[in-house]
Amino acid sequence: MMRHRTIIQVILLSLSMSILTGCKEKAINPEDDIPLFKDFIEENIDKIADDPYISSTLRPDDEMYEVMLKLQRGIPWSES
């Protein structure tokens, strides 16, 4: 019985060590991604989006648009 417990402890220790050493953080350098997107950037650098709200989920005709705009600008708002 003691032998099984020792074997389980060794297995758990080995597993823990392999997980910890495998998860070592690598320094992230955003400039490493530039070569991956270089062609795309060169093709699209001068393009202008047809939709100025392309990155937003809210549009000027949405009910929440004015509320979010006030929040972003630090203007107090109330439900009225």
GROMACS elastic network, one bead per residue, 0.5 to 0.9 nm:
[ bonds ]
;  ai    aj funct       b0    kb
    1     4     6  0.53403   500
    1     5     6  0.65160   500
    1     6     6  0.88443   500
    2     5     6  0.51586   500
    2     6     6  0.62806   500
    2     7     6  0.87140   500
    3     6     6  0.50975   500
    3     7     6  0.61988   500
    3     8     6  0.86541   500
    4     7     6  0.50599   500
    4     8     6  0.61555   500
    4     9     6  0.85726   500
    5     8     6  0.51387   500
    5     9     6  0.61679   500
    5    10     6  0.86616   500
    6     9     6  0.50546   500
    6    10     6  0.61776   500
    6    11     6  0.86074   500
    7    10     6  0.51384   500
    7    11     6  0.61852   500
    7    12     6  0.86224   500
    8    11     6  0.50708   500
    8    12     6  0.61041   500
    8    13     6  0.84962   500
    9    12     6  0.51066   500
    9    13     6  0.60087   500
    9    14     6  0.84899   500
   10    13     6  0.50665   500
   10    14     6  0.60451   500
   10    15     6  0.84930   500
   11    14     6  0.51287   500
   11    15     6  0.60750   500
   11    16     6  0.85144   500
   12    15     6  0.50517   500
   12    16     6  0.60072   500
   12    17     6  0.85377   500
   13    16     6  0.50711   500
   13    17     6  0.61218   500
   13    18     6  0.86030   500
   14    17     6  0.51742   500
   14    18     6  0.61732   500
   14    19     6  0.85967   500
   15    18     6  0.52172   500
   15    19     6  0.61719   500
   15    20     6  0.86079   500
   16    19     6  0.51803   500
   16    20     6  0.61180   500
   16    21     6  0.86170   500
   17    20     6  0.51120   500
   17    21     6  0.60719   500
   17    22     6  0.83524   500
   18    21     6  0.52846   500
   18    22     6  0.59067   500
   18    23     6  0.85418   500
   19    22     6  0.50973   500
   19    23     6  0.61688   500
   19    24     6  0.89526   500
   20    23     6  0.52976   500
   20    24     6  0.67313   500
   21    24     6  0.55546   500
   22    25     6  0.87736   500
   23    26     6  0.87951   500
   25    28     6  0.86059   500
   28    31     6  0.88665   500
   28    32     6  0.82134   500
   29    32     6  0.56816   500
   29    33     6  0.80246   500
   30    33     6  0.58237   500
   30    34     6  0.76164   500
   31    34     6  0.53912   500
   31    35     6  0.82563   500
   32    35     6  0.69477   500
   32    36     6  0.81124   500
   33    36     6  0.53614   500
   33    37     6  0.67321   500
   33    38     6  0.86636   500
   34    37     6  0.53728   500
   34    38     6  0.57012   500
   34    41     6  0.89477   500
   35    38     6  0.50488   500
   35    39     6  0.79950   500
   36    39     6  0.77551   500
   36    40     6  0.85460   500
   37    40     6  0.52914   500
   37    41     6  0.60465   500
   37    42     6  0.86042   500
   38    41     6  0.51490   500
   38    42     6  0.61235   500
   38    43     6  0.86416   500
   39    42     6  0.51892   500
   39    43     6  0.62217   500
   39    44     6  0.86602   500
   40    43     6  0.52129   500
   40    44     6  0.61536   500
   40    45     6  0.82551   500
   41    44     6  0.52121   500
   41    45     6  0.54385   500
   42    45     6  0.54915   500
   42    46     6  0.83405   500
   43    46     6  0.78152   500
   43    47     6  0.83084   500
   44    47     6  0.52695   500
   44    48     6  0.85731   500
   45    48     6  0.86158   500
   48    51     6  0.86968   500
   48    52     6  0.88249   500
   49    52     6  0.63298   500
   49    53     6  0.89611   500
   49    54     6  0.76250   500
   50    54     6  0.83353   500
   51    54     6  0.53216   500
   51    55     6  0.89281   500
   52    55     6  0.79944   500
   52    56     6  0.88568   500
   53    56     6  0.52807   500
   53    57     6  0.78752   500
   53    58     6  0.77808   500
   53    59     6  0.66916   500
   53    60     6  0.89524   500
   54    57     6  0.79363   500
   56    59     6  0.71800   500
   58    61     6  0.81575   500
   58    62     6  0.61585   500
   58    63     6  0.86890   500
   58    64     6  0.72023   500
   58    65     6  0.57159   500
   58    68     6  0.85503   500
   59    62     6  0.54240   500
   59    63     6  0.87807   500
   59    64     6  0.86219   500
   59    65     6  0.61595   500
   60    63     6  0.80705   500
   60    64     6  0.86232   500
   60    65     6  0.56106   500
   60    66     6  0.74532   500
   61    64     6  0.86947   500
   61    65     6  0.71875   500
   62    65     6  0.53703   500
   62    66     6  0.81660   500
   63    66     6  0.70798   500
   63    67     6  0.79337   500
   64    67     6  0.52186   500
   64    68     6  0.61188   500
   64    69     6  0.85089   500
   65    68     6  0.53068   500
   65    69     6  0.60842   500
   65    70     6  0.86766   500
   66    70     6  0.61717   500
   66    71     6  0.86105   500
   67    70     6  0.52339   500
   67    71     6  0.62659   500
   67    72     6  0.87275   500
   67    77     6  0.67034   500
   67    78     6  0.83269   500
   67    79     6  0.88487   500
   68    72     6  0.61083   500
   68    73     6  0.85638   500
   69    72     6  0.51778   500
   69    73     6  0.62693   500
   69    74     6  0.86278   500
   69    75     6  0.84631   500
   70    73     6  0.50946   500
   70    74     6  0.60149   500
   70    76     6  0.67864   500
   70    77     6  0.66711   500
   71    74     6  0.50577   500
   71    75     6  0.59246   500
   71    76     6  0.71238   500
   71    77     6  0.74957   500
   72    75     6  0.76919   500
   73    76     6  0.89652   500
